[in-house]
Amino acid sequence: MAPRHKSNRSWINRHLHDPYVLRARQEGWRSRAIYKLVEIDQKDHLLRPGQIVVDLGAAPGSWSQWAAQRLNLGNNKGRVLALDILDMPPISNVELVRGDFRDQETLNRLDALLHGQSVDVVLSDMLPNVSGVAMVDQSRSYALAELALEFARDHLHEEGAFLVKLLQGCDFKSFLASMRQSFQHVLSRKPIASRDSSTEIYLLGKNLR
């Protein structure tokens, strides 16, 4: 058990001294993940006032915070709907939906809130609970990504965009092929804020086929 405790202490120490963690606290964001979305948004011009945005796997809420700011929701029309299985403290101008994205009842509630409106951007930073077994975690990651892609295909309008996080592994090429079948443009992104030790990568699909 000693190595595990030592590893945990090492992770906590890195986290506490992580410059993105410190910056997020100083700037009032809920997590360091904000800077991954900021970089992609600034590069690919994802978020604009007037859009309808759905944030899947939103907790603790930093991506929804950024989306609400970019949409300038206090002064413009547009919506941000944030879904997660975990409870989240309220975010100004963001509609929170608590539930398991894999459950049809949760999807029905999300659909009801959309009132039949098409979505401009679907964001998915979802990851399963990490087991520590790489192949298991990757498999669960792709299962969630497939569900998120299905949701995006069903709800985006023709010029919509879908941003999804993946753990690189043996299923990556298959999922990439699914993305290319679904979108006219598919881009891969590895934000600077992603830790060097992380196998995460983001795929961005634009314009439904």
ABEGO torsion letter per residue (X at the ends): XAAAAAAAAAAAAAAAABAAAAAAAAAGBABAAAAAAAAAAAAAGABBBGBBBBBBGAOAGAAAAAAAAAAGAAABBEBBBBBBABBBBBBBGBBBBBEBAABAAAAAAAAAAAGGBBBABBBBABBBBBAGBAAAAAAAAAAAAAAAAAAAAAABBAABBBBBBBBBBAAAAAAAAAAAAABABBBBBBBAABBAABABBBBBBBEBX
